[in-house]
Amino acid sequence: MQDLKVTVDSAHLEDLLECLAELKTPIDPRIEHGPKTVVRFPVAEDQSSFVRRALRFAGFRRVSIDEENVAGPSGQLHYPLVF
């Protein structure tokens, strides 16, 4: 299990949440508001690529996804998505 951290412009938060709500995987997001909005949620490791594809299909052009192992930040990977 890992946490996905998706960072978007605050103006796109509603669109992001609607996209995540359409996924077949249950999402329990934690939202951190700031200059950029951060949405964190746990997923199985094999689901992160599915989430990336769903975001791209939904039309997100600039979003970043950080994958963090639940064990801690030592396994943190950064995948900037620019389409």
C-alpha positions as CSV (number, residue, x, y, z in Angstrom):
1,M,0.0,0.0,0.0
2,Q,1.2,3.5,-0.7
3,D,-0.1,7.1,-0.6
4,L,-0.5,9.1,-3.8
5,K,0.0,12.8,-3.4
6,V,-1.5,14.8,-6.3
7,T,-0.7,18.5,-6.6
8,V,-2.9,20.7,-8.7
9,D,-3.8,24.4,-9.0
10,S,-6.6,25.3,-6.6
11,A,-8.9,26.2,-9.4
12,H,-8.8,22.5,-10.6
13,L,-9.6,20.9,-7.3
14,E,-13.2,20.2,-8.1
15,D,-12.3,18.6,-11.4
16,L,-9.7,16.4,-9.8
17,L,-12.1,15.2,-7.1
18,E,-14.8,14.4,-9.8
19,C,-12.2,12.5,-11.8
20,L,-11.1,10.5,-8.7
21,A,-14.8,9.8,-7.8
22,E,-15.2,8.0,-11.1
23,L,-12.5,5.5,-10.3
24,K,-13.5,2.0,-9.4
25,T,-11.0,2.1,-6.6
26,P,-12.4,3.7,-3.4
27,I,-10.7,7.0,-2.7
28,D,-10.6,8.6,0.8
29,P,-8.8,11.9,0.0
30,R,-7.1,14.2,2.5
31,I,-7.0,17.7,1.1
32,E,-4.3,20.3,2.0
33,H,-5.1,23.9,0.8
34,G,-2.4,26.4,-0.1
35,P,-1.0,28.1,-3.2
36,K,-1.2,24.6,-4.7
37,T,-3.8,22.1,-3.5
38,V,-2.5,18.8,-2.4
39,V,-4.8,15.7,-2.4
40,R,-3.4,12.6,-0.7
41,F,-5.0,9.1,-0.7
42,P,-3.9,5.5,-0.2
43,V,-3.9,3.1,-3.1
44,A,-2.5,-0.3,-3.8
45,E,0.9,-0.1,-5.6
46,D,-0.5,-1.5,-8.9
47,Q,-3.2,1.3,-9.0
48,S,-1.0,4.3,-9.4
49,S,-0.6,3.9,-13.2
50,F,-4.3,3.6,-13.5
51,V,-4.8,6.9,-11.6
52,R,-2.3,8.6,-14.0
53,R,-4.2,7.3,-17.1
54,A,-7.5,8.5,-15.6
55,L,-6.1,12.0,-15.0
56,R,-4.7,12.2,-18.5
57,F,-8.0,11.0,-19.9
58,A,-9.8,13.7,-17.9
59,G,-7.7,16.4,-19.6
60,F,-5.3,17.4,-16.8
61,R,-2.3,19.1,-18.5
62,R,-0.1,19.8,-15.5
63,V,-0.3,17.8,-12.4
64,S,2.3,16.1,-10.3
65,I,2.0,12.8,-8.5
66,D,4.3,11.8,-5.7
67,E,4.2,8.1,-4.6
68,E,5.1,7.5,-0.9
69,N,5.3,4.1,0.6
70,V,3.2,3.9,3.7
71,A,6.4,2.9,5.6
72,G,7.8,6.4,5.2
73,P,9.2,9.0,2.9
74,S,12.4,7.1,2.1
75,G,10.6,5.5,-0.9
76,Q,9.3,8.7,-2.2
77,L,9.2,8.9,-6.0
78,H,8.3,12.0,-8.0
79,Y,6.5,11.7,-11.4
80,P,5.7,15.1,-12.9
81,L,3.0,14.8,-15.6
82,V,3.1,17.2,-18.4
83,F,1.0,16.4,-21.5
